[in-house]
Amino acid sequence: MANTVEATIEIPFPSKEVATIAYNVLKVDEEPPRSQVTKKLSQEENILKVVFHAKLAKHVRVACTSFFDSLNLIIDTINFTGLPQHSGYSYP
């Protein structure tokens, strides 16, 4: 994207399963149109990757802060509850 600020963040997780849980929770959280930020979320094995684009650095900063708030909540929840016990359910 021309004349934009970009931030790329890669988060390693201890396993692909934990990365998949985080990815599935975060992928439904779209950036609001008024934020003027685009976000691309992807996962490769145990790495969660997010790329933010915006015209202003402050918009990228706010989006990154919000992303990390959500990520911290997901990690805290997994640490508190543990990983799901598989009973025939498989992650997409």
C-alpha positions in Angstrom: 0.0 0.0 0.0 1.4 3.4 -1.0 2.1 6.0 1.7 1.1 3.9 4.6 2.6 2.8 7.8 2.9 -1.0 8.3 3.5 -3.1 11.4 4.1 -6.8 11.2 4.0 -8.9 14.3 4.8 -12.6 14.6 3.9 -14.4 17.8 5.4 -17.8 18.5 3.2 -20.2 20.5 4.3 -23.4 22.2 2.3 -25.5 19.8 0.3 -25.4 16.6 -2.9 -26.2 18.7 -2.5 -23.1 20.9 -1.7 -20.9 17.8 -4.9 -22.2 16.1 -7.0 -21.4 19.1 -5.7 -17.9 19.2 -6.1 -17.5 15.4 -9.7 -18.7 15.5 -10.6 -16.3 18.3 -8.8 -13.3 16.8 -9.9 -13.8 13.1 -13.5 -12.8 13.9 -12.5 -9.5 15.4 -12.4 -7.1 12.4 -11.1 -3.6 12.6 -13.9 -1.1 12.7 -14.2 1.0 9.5 -13.7 4.2 11.4 -10.2 3.0 12.6 -8.8 3.4 9.0 -6.7 0.3 9.7 -6.5 -2.9 7.7 -5.5 -6.0 9.4 -4.4 -9.3 7.9 -4.1 -12.3 10.2 -2.5 -15.6 9.3 -1.1 -18.7 10.9 1.8 -21.0 9.9 2.3 -23.9 12.2 2.8 -22.4 15.7 3.4 -18.8 14.5 0.5 -16.3 14.5 1.2 -13.4 12.2 -0.6 -10.1 11.9 0.0 -7.2 9.6 -1.5 -3.7 10.1 -1.7 -0.9 7.5 -2.9 2.6 8.0 -2.1 6.1 6.8 -1.2 7.4 10.3 1.2 5.7 12.7 -1.1 6.5 15.6 -3.9 4.4 14.0 -1.5 1.5 13.7 -0.4 2.0 17.4 -4.0 1.9 18.6 -4.8 -1.2 16.5 -1.6 -3.0 17.9 -2.6 -2.1 21.5 -6.1 -3.4 21.0 -4.7 -6.6 19.4 -2.3 -7.2 22.3 -5.1 -6.6 24.8 -7.2 -9.3 23.1 -4.2 -11.7 22.8 -3.4 -11.3 26.5 -7.0 -12.2 27.3 -6.8 -15.3 25.1 -3.5 -16.4 26.7 -4.7 -15.8 30.2 -7.9 -17.8 29.5 -5.9 -20.7 28.0 -3.5 -20.6 31.0 -6.5 -20.6 33.4 -8.6 -23.3 31.8 -6.0 -25.4 30.1 -6.2 -26.7 26.6 -9.4 -28.3 25.4 -9.7 -32.0 26.0 -10.4 -33.6 22.6 -13.6 -35.6 22.3 -13.8 -36.0 18.5 -13.7 -32.3 17.7 -11.0 -31.2 15.4 -10.0 -27.6 14.6 -10.4 -26.4 11.0 
